[in-house]
């Protein structure tokens, strides 16, 4: 007879151990565990976060697709078993902690944009990421402008001239342009309990609200705000960069059409 909880993992790794491996305090890990429990039980109460539950936590819908979400889920899922355990959840968020070193953020950002996971970034991957950002941001750029953006990116980053950006070139690019990593830090992950002293109480209030009107929102909104910041900061940052580049190209005399620009 099969077990109905075949995906279940150990419910709660030792907070002290996780604190020693990440940039969170034990008390903050306990608070994040409450969030994790809500997301991991939002569709099936099995102690792990599925991809659908991850999407539900971000968008309030398990059907919305996002390249950033897919890549983020893959990077959080360090065991590559299709689910996110609590330890993976904490270690993934830790990269975005203000205290995480630049080298760690640089490596994570590289892997985020290495869509094909081959250890380097090629033009097609940059194009795919640009198109994903444009699609998610209601921003429209012409094919010519997108190609100019890619050309400018590789002109600056591909110092070896082999048509791809490897980790060494990426590190050099970040060293020259540290602002690339500005979307890799979520300030309020530092001193979580001080920043949100009513964290657990707020979660309890949300439980009450959802129980009174469950049809309105089946996902934990506090968790959505926590994790969606990771995705939205990447998308918004990229959108601004593409808009700026498109404007510069326009000034240089190349026609550009921008719709939905804010």
Buried (B, 14 or more C-beta within 10 A) or exposed (E): EEEEEEBBBEEBBEBEEBBEEBBBBBBBBBBBBBBBBBBBBBBBEBBBBBBBBBBBBBBBEBEEEBBBBBBBBBBBBEEEEEBBBBBBBBBBBBBBBEEBEBEBBBBBBBBBBBBEEEEBBBBEBBBBBBEBBBBBBEBBBBEEBBBBBBEEBBEBBBBEEEEBBBBEBBBBBBEEEEEBBEBBBBEEBBBBBEEBEEBBEBBEEBEEEBEEEEEEEEBBBBBBEBBBBBBBBBBBBBBBBBBEBBEBBBEEEEEBEBEEEE
